[in-house]
Amino acid sequence: MTPVRNRALIVAPAVAVVGGLLAALIAPWPARLGDADSGDLGLAAEVRAVIDDPGGYRGLAVARIADGQVRVAGLGDRASGLTGGDPVRPDTPFEIGSIGKTLTGMLLADQIAAGQVDGDTTLAEALPGQEFADPAVGQITLAELASHRSGLPRLPTVGATATLTMTLGALRGTDPYAGLDVDRIRAALARARVGDGRGEVHYSNFGAALLGIALAEQAGSVGEADAGSYPALVERRLLDPLGMGDTGYALDGAEPPAGAATGSTAGGRTTDPWQGSGLAGAGIGLWSTAPDLARLVTALLDGSAPGADAAQPRFTADDDTRRIGYGWFTTTYDGRAITWHNGGTGGFRSYVGFDPATGDGVVVLGNTDKGVEPIGLALLGVASDSDAAGAGPLLIGVTVVLLLAAAVTPAATAFGGRRRWLPVTDRLKVIGSASTALLYLLIGYLAGAWHDVWAGWWAVAAGLAVGGVAVGVLRWRRLPVTGSGRPWLRWTGLVATVTVTAVALTLTLLLA
């Protein structure tokens, strides 16, 4: 009979190769920009020329404003999967996320011009009857909310259960803000406390959402129609005058606009729209098109937009190169001041930028979570070291560590006792290592930086993990159940590991 050690040297590599090939079929291969172009084909060619790596993109809608003219183009595919061949059109609706904060800032500037509020109006004044656990929160001004200087946290505190739901939603690609309506945001406001950073620019979705709620309340107090409805107020005061008929909100379970792009991660996993109506002022639930946003930029450049004064920089954000107005940022690149905002939801990225000095502007909308800011800046002729298209070194490092751990853990356990530096193994360790490796692979699959790390490494790690497990199976009959340690503690740890892995696997299957 062939010794187990010799069989392992034959079986393990074979199993690893087969496992790796099978894993490659389901690996998180990133989206890739499709070949279809529509609209202004010259602009489409310009866009493709400035994209260093099309991996991670699927479809783009772009508008370019120069010399008083607007050009628009669509590139790639509107959706993934079987419908992926449906091309993006120049007027395809995209979820634009935090670009909606600029509308909230413009709404503030417009109401100030109309004498309805003032920049120094406080939350306590704008929301009469609102309770505040921290009196300092009630003294936050509307201008502080619009410029992210309120000292409020980035997101509202909504309780442990809702926080867990938000975290899982972000991981699974579902809506992390589902159910966060105006009442829940106001309840969070009642509990909120001002942090140490008041007066400094610290980005706050919570603050922008509260600004929208406060402005809608104020509009109702002076007798405007649809009192208290922020989306209706934006439509009446901004979108209708600007002719932005293809821009609007889809909140609290409403269907996205007809023909809208489908969002996904860069790894190709489809995501749900974000729709919590209480965060509408922060840009949640807002959809638009490249032509509509080009109308917004054109009106800001010529000063005809309601609340156009919001784009004027008022406060220092980081240093002398970045300032902020009401919702709009202004960054100086080698002497050129670009006014801009970007947006990001579960499966979409967006960028709007313009140069008031030259009249140039750009809109870039994408239907994956790979950043589009470098495209917009390149089209504006701005050299930037922005890494917005990447996941960042921390996430890349975590992804690599997860893959290494998944590949090594089963093999180290299976060969345990064969070398002095490998601890003696047993059956519980074999099961635990297999479960742990699967957990690492699942976490990497769901959250890995797959537009920066080659997805083939996930398949390689999966193959090596399967090969290691195969060695453990070959040694199974010769191994004790629990070789060392307290049995009850070993069993408890194994049950915990298997349970966590089972939950992660269930989530992954639900995403399929």
C-alpha angles and dihedrals in degrees: 000000000000111000116250091242093057093044090051091055089056102035100041097059091044092050091045092054094047092044091049093050092050091046089053088065091062100028117131095260108183124244116261129209110261123235098239118109129186139173115022102015092192090058090046089055091050090052093050090048093059096047109097095189122018090192112113095029123095107171136000136192114198136185125190122197117196135143090004092300128114122212122184134189141174123216133187130349131336095213143010131243123028092347093050091108091069102104127224112254123207089253098045109134117242131186103251103188117186095016080084088072088071089058089052090051091048090049089055092050090048093051090047089053089050091052094241096119140359131225087248093053107124129224089246089056095043094047106040112193094025114136121227124196087193112045089205089067090060089055094057109117128227090241090056090052092049093051098041092246097118099104090234120135122263092252132023119262103244104166134274096282094049091044090054089048090051092049094049090044092055090049095046096043094244124125107288091191099050111140096017096128128164094276092056092047091051089048088053088049090056089058098039125115131199115250130217093265099071109139092028124093110259114158111246126182087182091058093048091049091051090050090056092048092048094049091049090050091051092049089054092049091061094048103261116156120263092029112209095013109122096185091051090048092052091048094050099041102035118008099047095047090048094048091239095151094155094057122089149115130280105191140170098009099328117145119256116251118287112275093013121161118256116237125226143164120263085255089063100255113142115238134202124244119258111244115162102140094206089067096049091112088060091053101266113150095012120139128183145155134240093250092050093050089047087058088053092051093046091052091048091050094052094038096240097115116106106254093012088151088074089080093062110106112242109161137038111252106185110337138327090301097062129047135163137219125181100323096326123101123210118202125184117222113186091327097320115114110212118191111208154142133198133202139206134183131166094292108006139072128191141179134189120183138161141176110226091196096058102024091237120142141169140197122196122181124182133183099217132063093256110114120252098194094102089056092052094047092047091052088052089053093246121142109220138173090210114151092194091124091060134069097235130251095275095058091041090052093048090050092052093047092050091052093048092048092048092050097045105036100073094042093049089051096043093051092043113143093020091097131033093240093053116079119234111270135217138183095274090053091051092052092043094049092049090050093046093050090051090050092051091049092049094049090048091048093052101040108016125128094249097164088058102033118055107251089218088076088065089057091047091051091048091051093049090048091052090048091053092049089051090058090051090051091052091053094042099104092051096049127092118236094239115008100180142001131041109318096219091051092047092050092047091052092048093050090050093050094047092047094052090047091049091052092049091048091050091052091049092051090049088057094054 
